[in-house]
Amino acid sequence: MWRAFFMAVGITLCICGAECLVFEKADLHRKQEAAPPTPVMVIPYLSASVAPNSSGEIRFPEWAPWTLISAGAVVVCYSLTVAKS
């Protein structure tokens, strides 16, 4: 079970690193054609809202892709040494 877990974590890290290599940034905004619905606050302080000044853009650092790929490769190599159970 541990072997499969570490293998899955390593492959996931490698895939995330490859995605960071391909994409320069992620834009989290949707184009709004109509006015957004007003959120209903049933319990105060629990409504999730985006701050109006937030850009909604994620830029990956220069070191992120290679770090994720290499960490994933190390974890995959480790998973191959874990005893089968």
DRENGUKE-883369 format. One record per residue: x, y, z of N, C-alpha, C in turn. Coordinates in steps of 0.2 Angstrom, whole numbers. Example, Ala and Ser with C-alpha at 12.3 -4.5 7.8 and 13.67 -1.06 7.14 Angstrom:
<nodes>
<node n_u="66" n_v="-28" n_w="39" ca_u="62" ca_v="-22" ca_w="39" c_u="66" c_v="-16" c_w="39"/>
<node n_u="64" n_v="-11" n_w="35" ca_u="68" ca_v="-5" ca_w="36" c_u="64" c_v="0" c_w="39"/>
</nodes>
This chain:
<nodes>
<node n_u="4" n_v="-6" n_w="0" ca_u="0" ca_v="0" ca_w="0" c_u="4" c_v="6" c_w="0"/>
<node n_u="10" n_v="6" n_w="4" ca_u="14" ca_v="12" ca_w="4" c_u="18" c_v="13" c_w="-2"/>
<node n_u="19" n_v="8" n_w="-6" ca_u="23" ca_v="8" ca_w="-12" c_u="18" c_v="12" c_w="-17"/>
<node n_u="12" n_v="10" n_w="-18" ca_u="7" ca_v="13" ca_w="-22" c_u="6" c_v="21" c_w="-20"/>
<node n_u="6" n_v="22" n_w="-14" ca_u="5" ca_v="29" ca_w="-11" c_u="10" c_v="33" c_w="-14"/>
<node n_u="17" n_v="31" n_w="-12" ca_u="22" ca_v="35" ca_w="-14" c_u="23" c_v="36" c_w="-22"/>
<node n_u="21" n_v="31" n_w="-25" ca_u="21" ca_v="31" ca_w="-33" c_u="16" c_v="36" c_w="-35"/>
<node n_u="10" n_v="36" n_w="-32" ca_u="5" ca_v="41" ca_w="-34" c_u="7" c_v="48" c_w="-33"/>
<node n_u="10" n_v="49" n_w="-27" ca_u="13" ca_v="56" ca_w="-25" c_u="18" c_v="58" c_w="-30"/>
<node n_u="23" n_v="54" n_w="-32" ca_u="28" ca_v="56" ca_w="-36" c_u="26" c_v="57" c_w="-43"/>
<node n_u="21" n_v="53" n_w="-46" ca_u="19" ca_v="55" ca_w="-52" c_u="15" c_v="61" c_w="-52"/>
<node n_u="11" n_v="62" n_w="-47" ca_u="7" ca_v="69" ca_w="-47" c_u="12" c_v="75" c_w="-47"/>
<node n_u="17" n_v="74" n_w="-43" ca_u="22" ca_v="80" ca_w="-43" c_u="25" c_v="81" c_w="-50"/>
<node n_u="27" n_v="75" n_w="-53" ca_u="30" ca_v="76" ca_w="-60" c_u="25" c_v="79" c_w="-65"/>
<node n_u="18" n_v="77" n_w="-64" ca_u="13" ca_v="80" ca_w="-69" c_u="12" c_v="88" c_w="-67"/>
<node n_u="12" n_v="89" n_w="-61" ca_u="11" ca_v="97" ca_w="-59" c_u="17" c_v="101" c_w="-61"/>
<node n_u="23" n_v="98" n_w="-61" ca_u="29" ca_v="101" ca_w="-63" c_u="29" c_v="102" c_w="-71"/>
<node n_u="27" n_v="97" n_w="-74" ca_u="26" ca_v="98" ca_w="-82" c_u="21" c_v="103" c_w="-84"/>
<node n_u="16" n_v="103" n_w="-80" ca_u="11" ca_v="108" ca_w="-81" c_u="13" c_v="115" c_w="-80"/>
<node n_u="18" n_v="116" n_w="-75" ca_u="21" ca_v="123" ca_w="-74" c_u="26" c_v="125" c_w="-79"/>
<node n_u="29" n_v="120" n_w="-82" ca_u="33" ca_v="121" ca_w="-88" c_u="29" c_v="124" c_w="-94"/>
<node n_u="23" n_v="121" n_w="-95" ca_u="19" ca_v="122" ca_w="-101" c_u="16" c_v="129" c_w="-100"/>
<node n_u="13" n_v="130" n_w="-94" ca_u="9" ca_v="136" ca_w="-93" c_u="13" c_v="142" c_w="-90"/>
<node n_u="12" n_v="148" n_w="-92" ca_u="16" ca_v="153" ca_w="-89" c_u="12" c_v="156" c_w="-83"/>
<node n_u="5" n_v="156" n_w="-84" ca_u="1" ca_v="159" ca_w="-78" c_u="-6" c_v="156" c_w="-79"/>
<node n_u="-9" n_v="156" n_w="-73" ca_u="-16" ca_v="154" ca_w="-73" c_u="-21" c_v="159" c_w="-71"/>
<node n_u="-26" n_v="161" n_w="-76" ca_u="-30" ca_v="166" ca_w="-74" c_u="-37" c_v="163" c_w="-72"/>
<node n_u="-39" n_v="165" n_w="-66" ca_u="-44" ca_v="162" ca_w="-62" c_u="-51" c_v="166" c_w="-63"/>
<node n_u="-51" n_v="171" n_w="-68" ca_u="-57" ca_v="175" ca_w="-69" c_u="-61" c_v="172" c_w="-74"/>
<node n_u="-68" n_v="172" n_w="-73" ca_u="-73" ca_v="170" ca_w="-79" c_u="-75" c_v="177" c_w="-82"/>
<node n_u="-77" n_v="176" n_w="-88" ca_u="-80" ca_v="182" ca_w="-91" c_u="-87" c_v="183" c_w="-89"/>
<node n_u="-89" n_v="189" n_w="-86" ca_u="-96" ca_v="189" ca_w="-84" c_u="-100" c_v="193" c_w="-89"/>
<node n_u="-105" n_v="189" n_w="-91" ca_u="-110" ca_v="192" ca_w="-96" c_u="-116" c_v="196" c_w="-92"/>
<node n_u="-118" n_v="193" n_w="-87" ca_u="-123" ca_v="196" ca_w="-83" c_u="-121" c_v="197" c_w="-76"/>
<node n_u="-124" n_v="201" n_w="-72" ca_u="-122" ca_v="203" ca_w="-65" c_u="-122" c_v="197" c_w="-61"/>
<node n_u="-117" n_v="196" n_w="-57" ca_u="-117" ca_v="190" ca_w="-53" c_u="-122" c_v="190" c_w="-47"/>
<node n_u="-124" n_v="184" n_w="-45" ca_u="-130" ca_v="184" ca_w="-40" c_u="-127" c_v="186" c_w="-34"/>
<node n_u="-131" n_v="189" n_w="-30" ca_u="-129" ca_v="192" ca_w="-23" c_u="-128" c_v="186" c_w="-18"/>
<node n_u="-122" n_v="185" n_w="-15" ca_u="-122" ca_v="179" ca_w="-10" c_u="-126" c_v="180" c_w="-4"/>
<node n_u="-129" n_v="175" n_w="-2" ca_u="-134" ca_v="175" ca_w="4" c_u="-130" c_v="173" c_w="10"/>
<node n_u="-129" n_v="177" n_w="15" ca_u="-125" ca_v="176" ca_w="21" c_u="-130" c_v="173" c_w="26"/>
<node n_u="-130" n_v="166" n_w="27" ca_u="-134" ca_v="163" ca_w="32" c_u="-130" c_v="164" c_w="39"/>
<node n_u="-124" n_v="163" n_w="39" ca_u="-120" ca_v="163" ca_w="45" c_u="-115" c_v="169" c_w="44"/>
<node n_u="-115" n_v="174" n_w="48" ca_u="-110" ca_v="179" ca_w="47" c_u="-103" c_v="177" c_w="47"/>
<node n_u="-98" n_v="180" n_w="43" ca_u="-91" ca_v="178" ca_w="43" c_u="-89" c_v="172" c_w="40"/>
<node n_u="-94" n_v="169" n_w="37" ca_u="-93" ca_v="162" ca_w="33" c_u="-94" c_v="163" c_w="26"/>
<node n_u="-95" n_v="169" n_w="23" ca_u="-96" ca_v="169" ca_w="16" c_u="-89" c_v="170" c_w="13"/>
<node n_u="-88" n_v="166" n_w="7" ca_u="-82" ca_v="166" ca_w="4" c_u="-83" c_v="171" c_w="-2"/>
<node n_u="-79" n_v="177" n_w="-2" ca_u="-79" ca_v="181" ca_w="-7" c_u="-72" c_v="183" c_w="-9"/>
<node n_u="-71" n_v="185" n_w="-15" ca_u="-65" ca_v="187" ca_w="-18" c_u="-64" c_v="195" c_w="-17"/>
<node n_u="-58" n_v="197" n_w="-14" ca_u="-57" ca_v="204" ca_w="-13" c_u="-57" c_v="208" c_w="-20"/>
<node n_u="-60" n_v="214" n_w="-20" ca_u="-61" ca_v="217" ca_w="-26" c_u="-54" c_v="219" c_w="-29"/>
<node n_u="-49" n_v="219" n_w="-25" ca_u="-42" ca_v="221" ca_w="-28" c_u="-38" c_v="215" c_w="-30"/>
<node n_u="-40" n_v="209" n_w="-29" ca_u="-36" ca_v="203" ca_w="-31" c_u="-36" c_v="203" c_w="-39"/>
<node n_u="-31" n_v="201" n_w="-41" ca_u="-30" ca_v="200" ca_w="-49" c_u="-33" c_v="194" c_w="-51"/>
<node n_u="-33" n_v="188" n_w="-47" ca_u="-36" ca_v="182" ca_w="-50" c_u="-31" c_v="178" c_w="-54"/>
<node n_u="-25" n_v="180" n_w="-53" ca_u="-20" ca_v="177" ca_w="-58" c_u="-14" c_v="174" c_w="-54"/>
<node n_u="-12" n_v="168" n_w="-56" ca_u="-7" ca_v="164" ca_w="-52" c_u="-1" c_v="164" c_w="-57"/>
<node n_u="5" n_v="166" n_w="-55" ca_u="11" ca_v="166" ca_w="-59" c_u="16" c_v="161" c_w="-56"/>
<node n_u="18" n_v="156" n_w="-59" ca_u="22" ca_v="151" ca_w="-56" c_u="29" c_v="154" c_w="-56"/>
<node n_u="33" n_v="153" n_w="-51" ca_u="40" ca_v="155" ca_w="-50" c_u="44" c_v="151" c_w="-55"/>
<node n_u="50" n_v="154" n_w="-57" ca_u="55" ca_v="151" ca_w="-62" c_u="57" c_v="144" c_w="-59"/>
<node n_u="58" n_v="143" n_w="-53" ca_u="61" ca_v="137" ca_w="-50" c_u="56" c_v="132" c_w="-49"/>
<node n_u="49" n_v="133" n_w="-50" ca_u="44" ca_v="128" ca_w="-48" c_u="44" c_v="122" c_w="-52"/>
<node n_u="44" n_v="123" n_w="-59" ca_u="43" ca_v="117" ca_w="-63" c_u="49" c_v="112" c_w="-62"/>
<node n_u="55" n_v="114" n_w="-62" ca_u="61" ca_v="109" ca_w="-61" c_u="61" c_v="106" c_w="-54"/>
<node n_u="59" n_v="110" n_w="-49" ca_u="59" ca_v="108" ca_w="-42" c_u="54" c_v="102" c_w="-42"/>
<node n_u="48" n_v="103" n_w="-44" ca_u="42" ca_v="98" ca_w="-44" c_u="44" c_v="92" c_w="-48"/>
<node n_u="47" n_v="93" n_w="-54" ca_u="49" ca_v="87" ca_w="-58" c_u="54" c_v="83" c_w="-54"/>
<node n_u="59" n_v="86" n_w="-51" ca_u="65" ca_v="82" ca_w="-48" c_u="62" c_v="79" c_w="-42"/>
<node n_u="58" n_v="83" n_w="-38" ca_u="56" ca_v="80" ca_w="-32" c_u="51" c_v="74" c_w="-33"/>
<node n_u="47" n_v="74" n_w="-38" ca_u="43" ca_v="69" ca_w="-40" c_u="47" c_v="63" c_w="-43"/>
<node n_u="53" n_v="64" n_w="-46" ca_u="57" ca_v="59" ca_w="-49" c_u="60" c_v="55" c_w="-43"/>
<node n_u="62" n_v="59" n_w="-38" ca_u="65" ca_v="56" ca_w="-32" c_u="60" c_v="52" c_w="-28"/>
<node n_u="54" n_v="54" n_w="-27" ca_u="49" ca_v="50" ca_w="-24" c_u="47" c_v="44" c_w="-28"/>
<node n_u="47" n_v="44" n_w="-34" ca_u="46" ca_v="38" ca_w="-38" c_u="51" c_v="33" c_w="-37"/>
<node n_u="58" n_v="36" n_w="-38" ca_u="63" ca_v="31" ca_w="-36" c_u="63" c_v="28" c_w="-29"/>
<node n_u="61" n_v="32" n_w="-24" ca_u="60" ca_v="29" ca_w="-18" c_u="55" c_v="24" c_w="-17"/>
<node n_u="49" n_v="25" n_w="-21" ca_u="44" ca_v="21" ca_w="-21" c_u="46" c_v="14" c_w="-24"/>
<node n_u="51" n_v="14" n_w="-28" ca_u="53" ca_v="7" ca_w="-31" c_u="57" c_v="3" c_w="-26"/>
<node n_u="60" n_v="7" n_w="-21" ca_u="64" ca_v="3" ca_w="-16" c_u="60" c_v="1" c_w="-10"/>
<node n_u="53" n_v="3" n_w="-9" ca_u="49" ca_v="1" ca_w="-4" c_u="47" c_v="-6" c_w="-5"/>
<node n_u="47" n_v="-10" n_w="1" ca_u="45" ca_v="-17" ca_w="0" c_u="38" c_v="-18" c_w="-2"/>
<node n_u="37" n_v="-23" n_w="-6" ca_u="30" ca_v="-24" ca_w="-8" c_u="26" c_v="-27" c_w="-2"/>
<node n_u="20" n_v="-25" n_w="-1" ca_u="16" ca_v="-28" ca_w="5" c_u="9" c_v="-30" c_w="3"/>
</nodes>
